[in-house]
Structures are given as structure tokens and as C-alpha cells.
Amino acid sequence: MTDTERIDKYLWAIRVFKTRGQAADACRGGKVKIGGINAKPSRLIKIGDVVEVRKGPVLYSYRIKGLTEHRVGAKAVQEFAENLTPEAELAKLKAPVETFFTGRDRGAGRPTKKERRILEQAWDQLDKENVIGEIPDEIAERFGLSDGDL
């Protein structure tokens, strides 16, 4: 085992990216930084370096604990990298995509047939008025809304 390794190969080996090509593309795209400086795919890393990887909305941070020539299993990743990503960054993954407020709790599943009919009725009413109008009382009660919330 050597004391340096290419960053693209390392990110692939510790399962940050599914393919080495994706890791190289991320490096070329400026999504990988070592010590706050953009890293090219051929940049050599050593034990103790801190690597930052932007994947979607989250900026992951890893401290290199060991180097490996081969891709390691998911359970063995902790031997080679320490995840330094703050909880605030990881919370960005859990944030729901808010398109239209339906008042349903996350993980509540699909609407029941009755709830679906009520929502369709509200959508039809909005289409006819072509503006956002009053929310029917039945929908407001179902989702716990009061006049002050609207």
C-alpha cells in the first residue's frame, strides 16, 4: 500500500460514487475540494487530508484515515474514511419538497378515497375560478387549518 492515491480512485473505493468515471466528472466539475481547493481527478491525497464533496444540496466532508487500492465493502468504509458531515447538512436530505400544501404528514401514505375526492373537488373549484379562492370548510377541518392560517 502506498502513502498517496488519486482522489477519483479513492472516492470510488470508499463508495462516495458508484463509478470511477462519476468521481472524475465530479472532480472536473469543481464538486470535490481538498483543503478548500478544487481538486483535479489526478490529485494525490494522503492520510489526514480533509475532502469535501458536493452531491446535490449536501456538502459531505471526509477525513482520510487510510488508503486502499481496491473498492471496499460498505461496512469497511469506516476504516478508510471518517465522515465529518455536520447534521445540518444531512438534514437537507430529509427536507420535503413543498409543491402544494396538502397538510399531510410525511409518511402518512396515499390519501384515502374520500380525501382524494375532496382534494379533486378543491382542484376543480380552483380551475373554475382560475384564482386561489376560499378553501372549503371540510378541507380546512380535515387538515387542521383556521382562518388565521390562510
Rosetta silent file (secondary structure, phi, psi, omega in degrees, C-alpha in Angstrom):
SEQUENCE: MTDTERIDKYLWAIRVFKTRGQAADACRGGKVKIGGINAKPSRLIKIGDVVEVRKGPVLYSYRIKGLTEHRVGAKAVQEFAENLTPEAELAKLKAPVETFFTGRDRGAGRPTKKERRILEQAWDQLDKENVIGEIPDEIAERFGLSDGDL
SCORE:     score description
SCORE:     0.000 S_00000001
   1 L     0.000  135.337 -178.990    0.000    0.000    0.000 S_00000001
   2 L   -90.009  171.392  179.316    1.327    3.435   -0.940 S_00000001
   3 L   -97.232    2.774  173.087    1.110    6.614    1.109 S_00000001
   4 L  -138.117  157.533  178.538   -0.683    8.576   -1.673 S_00000001
   5 E  -155.174  154.113  177.454   -3.565    7.828   -4.014 S_00000001
   6 E   -66.694  140.882 -177.531   -5.584    9.586   -6.721 S_00000001
   7 H   -65.917  -38.758 -178.841   -8.672   11.366   -5.392 S_00000001
   8 H   -65.057  -41.251  179.335  -11.021    9.977   -8.062 S_00000001
   9 H   -66.998  -39.030 -179.158   -9.962    6.409   -7.351 S_00000001
  10 H   -65.986  -45.359 -179.610  -10.245    6.944   -3.595 S_00000001
  11 H   -63.433  -33.999  174.895  -13.767    8.415   -3.757 S_00000001
  12 H   -69.302  -42.768 -175.814  -14.849    5.444   -5.861 S_00000001
  13 H   -65.284  -34.141 -179.749  -13.140    2.982   -3.489 S_00000001
  14 L   -95.207   15.265  170.860  -14.902    4.327   -0.376 S_00000001
  15 L    67.892   29.729  172.149  -18.267    4.287   -2.179 S_00000001
  16 L   -75.825  -35.872  176.936  -18.915    8.025   -2.417 S_00000001
  17 L  -124.129  150.463 -178.259  -19.521    7.486   -6.153 S_00000001
  18 L   -73.563  -32.731  179.981  -20.758    4.372   -7.962 S_00000001
  19 L  -129.263  157.777  178.146  -18.176    4.578  -10.740 S_00000001
  20 H   -68.592  -31.641  176.720  -14.711    5.996  -11.045 S_00000001
  21 H   -62.599  -40.637  176.999  -15.911    7.989  -14.052 S_00000001
  22 H   -64.218  -38.905  178.008  -18.536    9.724  -11.917 S_00000001
  23 H   -63.913  -42.638  179.443  -15.853   10.557   -9.362 S_00000001
  24 H   -65.534  -41.218  178.509  -13.614   12.006  -12.085 S_00000001
  25 H   -63.088  -39.099  178.182  -16.507   14.045  -13.521 S_00000001
  26 H   -64.134  -39.426  177.933  -17.266   15.455  -10.064 S_00000001
  27 H   -64.122  -46.623  179.935  -13.616   16.484   -9.690 S_00000001
  28 H   -64.023  -31.722 -178.145  -13.591   18.154  -13.110 S_00000001
  29 L   -82.240    2.221  178.070  -16.888   19.892  -12.294 S_00000001
  30 L    79.484   18.380 -178.506  -15.479   21.546   -9.167 S_00000001
  31 L   -92.606   -4.017 -179.949  -17.562   19.462   -6.773 S_00000001
  32 E  -121.085  129.088  179.368  -14.555   17.982   -4.935 S_00000001
  33 E  -129.841  143.624  174.341  -12.228   20.080   -2.773 S_00000001
  34 E  -121.724  116.232 -177.834   -9.189   19.190   -0.725 S_00000001
  35 L    62.769   32.453  178.341   -8.316   21.783    1.881 S_00000001
  36 L    81.615    2.063 -178.858  -10.740   24.249    0.272 S_00000001
  37 E  -112.437  134.627  177.863   -9.064   23.999   -3.164 S_00000001
  38 E   -55.804  138.787 -177.061  -10.731   22.396   -6.192 S_00000001
  39 L  -111.956  133.364  171.856   -9.182   19.010   -6.935 S_00000001
  40 L   -80.139  159.384 -178.319   -8.488   17.528  -10.347 S_00000001
  41 L   -57.325  -29.890 -176.486   -9.090   13.763  -10.706 S_00000001
  42 L   -88.291    1.392 -179.334   -5.346   13.052  -10.675 S_00000001
  43 L   -61.356  131.358 -179.828   -4.716   14.994   -7.448 S_00000001
  44 E   -87.454  138.644  178.446   -2.873   12.826   -4.934 S_00000001
  45 E  -117.900  161.692  178.478   -4.201   12.578   -1.400 S_00000001
  46 L  -137.283  168.779 -179.522   -2.623   11.316    1.804 S_00000001
  47 L   -62.048  134.777 -179.731   -3.809   10.183    5.217 S_00000001
  48 L   101.405  -17.499  178.118   -5.144   13.089    7.284 S_00000001
  49 L   -65.791  149.924  174.532   -6.428   15.170    4.347 S_00000001
  50 E  -108.552  123.945 -177.142   -9.987   16.519    4.570 S_00000001
  51 E  -111.373  131.954  176.349  -12.021   16.053    1.395 S_00000001
  52 E  -111.786  130.722 -178.178  -15.260   17.945    0.693 S_00000001
  53 E  -127.767  123.358  176.182  -17.692   16.531   -1.872 S_00000001
  54 E   -94.381  117.648  175.297  -20.826   18.338   -3.061 S_00000001
  55 E  -126.049  107.710 -176.601  -23.567   15.896   -4.058 S_00000001
  56 L    66.046 -133.835 -178.157  -26.855   17.630   -4.734 S_00000001
  57 L   -82.685   -7.326 -171.638  -27.706   20.069   -1.949 S_00000001
  58 E  -103.109  137.908  174.563  -25.375   18.441    0.592 S_00000001
  59 E  -105.334  103.341 -179.960  -21.675   19.163    1.163 S_00000001
  60 E   -83.951  144.033  176.734  -20.128   15.968    2.565 S_00000001
  61 E  -125.810  134.534 -179.927  -16.816   16.123    4.452 S_00000001
  62 E  -132.762  139.777  170.876  -14.466   13.183    4.976 S_00000001
  63 E  -103.547  130.226 -176.867  -11.147   12.824    6.809 S_00000001
  64 E   -78.392  119.999  179.816   -8.888   10.225    5.207 S_00000001
  65 L  -102.704  -23.460 -178.971   -7.923    7.538    7.732 S_00000001
  66 L  -163.879  158.613 -179.994   -6.425    5.024    5.325 S_00000001
  67 L  -110.920  150.124 -179.996   -5.789    4.431    1.634 S_00000001
  68 L  -141.393  144.296  178.960   -6.934    1.485   -0.436 S_00000001
  69 L   -85.276  -22.608 -173.388   -6.177    0.255   -3.929 S_00000001
  70 L  -121.438  159.640  176.611   -9.492   -1.586   -4.298 S_00000001
  71 L   -67.469  133.461 -176.367  -13.168   -0.808   -3.741 S_00000001
  72 L  -105.469  159.891  177.207  -14.156   -1.755   -0.204 S_00000001
  73 L   -68.684  160.452 -176.941  -17.416   -3.065    1.204 S_00000001
  74 H   -60.137  -35.622 -179.503  -19.872   -0.693    2.828 S_00000001
  75 H   -71.525  -26.299 -176.465  -19.046   -1.992    6.313 S_00000001
  76 H   -88.462   -4.734 -176.861  -15.300   -1.461    5.802 S_00000001
  77 H   -60.852  -34.580 -178.082  -15.583    2.188    4.712 S_00000001
  78 H   -61.717  -23.148  178.591  -15.183    3.411    8.326 S_00000001
  79 H   -73.648  -21.748 -173.743  -11.634    2.028    8.351 S_00000001
  80 L  -111.039  -20.700 -178.413  -10.629    4.305    5.475 S_00000001
  81 E  -147.469  140.470  175.637  -12.687    7.498    5.931 S_00000001
  82 E  -106.618  124.170 -178.677  -14.258    9.402    8.812 S_00000001
  83 E   -79.457  116.759 -179.485  -17.475   11.203    7.933 S_00000001
  84 L  -104.761    9.698 -175.243  -17.277   14.798    9.243 S_00000001
  85 L   -63.627  125.862  179.451  -20.508   15.997    7.618 S_00000001
  86 L   -67.041  153.683  179.331  -22.491   18.205   10.046 S_00000001
  87 H   -60.347  -32.861 -179.564  -26.055   17.190   10.961 S_00000001
  88 H   -61.855  -36.635  178.064  -27.341   20.451    9.437 S_00000001
  89 H   -70.025  -42.439 -179.640  -26.068   19.340    6.022 S_00000001
  90 H   -66.769  -27.652  178.846  -27.588   15.868    6.354 S_00000001
  91 H   -65.831  -22.696  178.569  -30.925   17.433    7.318 S_00000001
  92 H   -63.726  -26.461  178.603  -31.106   18.909    3.811 S_00000001
  93 H   -72.600  -28.293 -176.312  -31.744   15.388    2.513 S_00000001
  94 H   -88.530  -11.824 -177.170  -34.793   14.987    4.739 S_00000001
  95 L   -64.134  128.031 -179.261  -36.415   18.302    3.821 S_00000001
  96 L   -73.051  150.909  175.420  -39.676   17.644    1.967 S_00000001
  97 L   -83.955  115.568 -176.847  -40.243   19.096   -1.438 S_00000001
  98 L   -94.803  111.064  178.099  -43.083   21.531   -0.964 S_00000001
  99 L  -105.472  -58.918  178.341  -45.180   21.837   -4.080 S_00000001
 100 L  -137.803  129.767 -176.980  -48.728   22.364   -2.879 S_00000001
 101 L   -68.164  117.531  175.477  -49.723   22.384    0.768 S_00000001
 102 L  -114.384   -9.126  177.260  -51.924   19.412    1.455 S_00000001
 103 L    74.815    8.433 -179.719  -51.297   19.234    5.184 S_00000001
 104 L   -82.876  138.850  176.768  -50.437   15.545    5.071 S_00000001
 105 L   -69.359  148.478  176.883  -47.786   14.313    7.434 S_00000001
 106 L   -63.738  130.687  179.135  -44.644   12.890    5.906 S_00000001
 107 L    85.146    7.465 -179.228  -45.018    9.139    5.639 S_00000001
 108 L   -75.452  -10.050  178.862  -48.815    9.228    6.010 S_00000001
 109 L    86.108 -167.323 -178.412  -49.156    7.331    2.757 S_00000001
 110 L   -73.878  153.404  175.368  -51.611    7.850   -0.018 S_00000001
 111 L   -66.395  150.730  174.855  -54.805    9.811    0.531 S_00000001
 112 L   -72.080  171.102 -179.355  -57.905    7.759    1.171 S_00000001
 113 H   -60.085  -41.096 -179.988  -60.617    7.675   -1.458 S_00000001
 114 H   -64.773  -46.527  179.585  -62.616   10.272    0.491 S_00000001
 115 H   -62.330  -39.092  179.941  -59.607   12.578    0.919 S_00000001
 116 H   -63.534  -42.447  179.211  -58.751   12.237   -2.764 S_00000001
 117 H   -63.740  -39.388  178.238  -62.285   13.229   -3.789 S_00000001
 118 H   -64.214  -43.922  179.073  -62.150   16.266   -1.503 S_00000001
 119 H   -64.677  -41.391  178.365  -58.788   17.317   -2.980 S_00000001
 120 H   -63.441  -39.261  177.907  -60.044   16.803   -6.543 S_00000001
 121 H   -61.780  -42.133  178.813  -63.111   18.884   -5.736 S_00000001
 122 H   -64.888  -41.927  178.791  -60.860   21.677   -4.446 S_00000001
 123 H   -62.969  -42.619  178.820  -58.680   21.488   -7.569 S_00000001
 124 H   -61.920  -40.743  179.010  -61.762   21.642   -9.812 S_00000001
 125 H   -63.064  -41.411  178.760  -63.004   24.659   -7.903 S_00000001
 126 H   -65.269  -38.244  178.948  -59.631   26.378   -8.350 S_00000001
 127 H   -63.976  -40.453 -178.488  -59.678   25.603  -12.074 S_00000001
 128 H   -68.122  -40.464 -178.675  -63.139   27.140  -12.480 S_00000001
 129 H   -80.392  -23.347 -179.325  -62.252   30.291  -10.563 S_00000001
 130 L    62.310   13.931  174.327  -58.771   30.452  -12.139 S_00000001
 131 L  -143.095  163.879  176.039  -57.587   32.010   -8.892 S_00000001
 132 L   -77.373  117.575 -177.509  -56.901   30.733   -5.442 S_00000001
 133 L  -107.277 -157.574  178.459  -60.217   31.038   -3.665 S_00000001
 134 L   -68.000  142.277  174.323  -61.650   30.026   -0.360 S_00000001
 135 L   -86.983  127.091 -179.404  -60.653   26.639    0.947 S_00000001
 136 L   -55.653  145.545 -177.244  -63.802   24.605    1.651 S_00000001
 137 H   -57.123  -37.468 -178.106  -64.540   24.153    5.376 S_00000001
 138 H   -62.089  -39.589  178.571  -64.386   20.359    5.076 S_00000001
 139 H   -70.865  -43.326 -179.669  -60.786   20.520    3.788 S_00000001
 140 H   -60.756  -41.903  178.493  -59.776   23.116    6.381 S_00000001
 141 H   -65.239  -42.708 -176.851  -61.176   20.953    9.187 S_00000001
 142 H   -60.739  -37.827 -175.709  -59.502   17.811    7.843 S_00000001
 143 L  -102.042    9.225  173.886  -56.069   19.468    7.784 S_00000001
 144 L    68.534   35.624 -179.745  -56.496   21.492   10.978 S_00000001
 145 L   -98.183  146.852  173.274  -56.454   24.933    9.339 S_00000001
 146 L  -119.404  173.297 -178.243  -58.091   28.046   10.736 S_00000001
 147 H   -61.016  -30.339  179.918  -58.840   31.371    9.069 S_00000001
 148 H   -70.419  -23.397 -179.136  -55.637   32.845   10.528 S_00000001
 149 H   -78.038  -20.241 -171.884  -53.509   30.191    8.791 S_00000001
 150 L   -89.302    0.000    0.000  -54.736   31.083    5.313 S_00000001
